[in-house]
Amino acid sequence: MSLPPPAKDQAYCDVSALDAGNINMLLGQLVDVAVGDEMTDLPVLSFLLRHSRTGDILLFDLGIRPDVENYSAGALELTRKMGMTLQGRDIPAALERGGVSRADVKRVVLSHIHFDHTGYPRAFPNATFILANGALKIIEEKGPVYDNSFYAVDVPLERTVFVNPELEVPASPAMKEEWAPLGPFPRALDLYGDGSLYLVDAPGHIPGHLNALARTSADGGWVYLGADSAHDWRLLTGEAGIGCHHVWGCVHEDRGKAEETIERMKVLAGTPRVRVLLGHDKPFVKEGKGYWPDRIESL
């Protein structure tokens, strides 16, 4: 398995993590090694990417909004029933403490539209939002209340592009899309057209789930942002399988496809100079390095 080699004067992205909240939830929904109704604290991460050539700033996910009471009624009711507790973060304030204004953010990619990844999009007045077509279908059919689900999203549709890994008619035809194989993944989109950042079709969790693969140096380093393709590193090491809680079931809507995506992530994780990070990455958080305004060290 190989990834695209660097070109001459290769563009790349500096990548920084952002503390985007915390969830206390049932571990048995995530991994099959949980005992009974064991609970777990999950950190929530967002990521800031700065393009080396243009200086463009992109955010990958927005975490949990600070005013959690303003999430969709469906998400709030389901979290209450399941005994979840949530802590949100003010992402724009965190950016500004590091010297970046919310107005400087050019693009926001939402990996999917679960509440702990969508934050408060309208806080970014100049950003174009990028989601996948699967998210558009959910928004049109189930929004804005999203009964009995974790869905919650409030993007300004006039500034939102819905990309289309399935290669049907694009929902946003103004955006040129050429999805092609990348490493172990069947479909990826070269977002800037220069090999610095790819959006990766990562099915299984919910419709429209995206990951990202960012080149982190001009000579061959990478970071893979796995969002909710895996909630726990034990799914990648083989120490656990996907969980299915006896009452609430599994967090993945298509377990078979989720397992396929995890297998592809395992291949990528074994590739030299590739760092894999999860949206709820406990080992990364424990290490405590690479948070904005610092950057994640390139391998």
Secondary structure by P-SEA (a helix, b strand, c coil): cccccccccbbbbbbbbcccccccccccccccccccbbbbbbbbbbbbbbbccccbbbbcccccccccccccaaaaaaaaaabbbbbbbaaaaaaaaaccccccccbbbcccccccccccccccccbbbbbcaaaaaaaacccccccccccccccccccbbbbbccccccccccbbbbbbbcccccbbbcccccccbbbbbccccccbbbbbbbbccccccccccccccccccccccccccbbbccccccccccaaaaaaaaaaaaaaaacccbbbbccccaaaaaacccccccccccc
